Amino acid sequence: MSNFSILSSKATTLMIAVAITVLPVTILATPAVSQSQPATEPGGQSGLGVHHSGTYMEGRVAKRNAESEEATYRLSPSKDVVMNLSGTTPVKDWSMCARGLSGDAKMVVTRDNHLKGIHSLNFSLPVCNLKGEHKGMEDDAHAALKADRYHDIIFKLASATIEQKDDSRYEIAAHGTLTVAGVTRTVTLRMVSLVAQDGAITFTGSEGLRMSDYDVERPSVLFGAIKADDKMTLTYNLIFTK
C-alpha cells in the first residue's frame, strides 16, 4: 500500500471519529418538541380550549349582580316604622306619633342591592293610632280628622323617580295621592331611601300639609280663643322587607 493510501485511510478514520463525537452534542443541543403539548395561539390561548381571563370572569359576575327583577315588599312590623303628625299653636307646639302602619310595594332591585325601580308603594296609618301628650289631645285630633268615619291616612303611589346618590342611598320623588279625613289630594313625597345589605329598603321624609286642604277643622281651646295653626307636618320612617 502506498503512503498516499495510508494517509487517506487515516484521514477518513479521523473524520468519522470526529463526526461520531460531535453528533451527540448536536442532538442534545436541539430542543425536543413535545407531542403532548398543544400549540399556543396568539393571546396566550391554547388551541385545545379557551382559557377565560380574570377580567372576563369579573365581567360575568358583575353582569349577574346587575340582573334585577320586580319583587313584592311588605311594610315591616318593626317599632322603627313610625309616622308623626306635628304642628304649632300660639301657645306651644304639638306632636303626635303613630305605629302599627301597614303597606306594600313592588320594587326592582338588583342582586347586589341596587334600587332600580318603584312600580307601586302604598301605606296607611290608622288615625286612632296617633298618640299625643295626653288623652285630651288625642280625642281632639281624632275628632278633627274624623276618625269615626275615615279610619286611615292613606298614600298611594302613581309614579316615582329615583336619583342615586351613593352606593346605597337614593333620593326619591314619589308622586301620588294622599287621603286625609276622607279628602284626597295629589302630592309629591320627597324621600331618602337606603338599601341595607339584608335587602331591607328604608324610606324617610317629611311633607308639609294644610288642614284646610283636607277640610280638617283646626283644634282649639278656650272656646275657640286659641286655635292650632293651619300648617302641619307629616314625617315618616318606613321599612319594607320581602
Helices and strands as residue ranges (DSSP letters): H 3-29, E 40-41, E 45-46, H 54-66, E 68-75, E 82-88, E 93-98, E 102-110, E 115-126, G 127-129, H 135-144, E 152-164, E 169-180, E 183-195, E 201-210, G 211-214, E 220-221, E 226-227, E 231-241
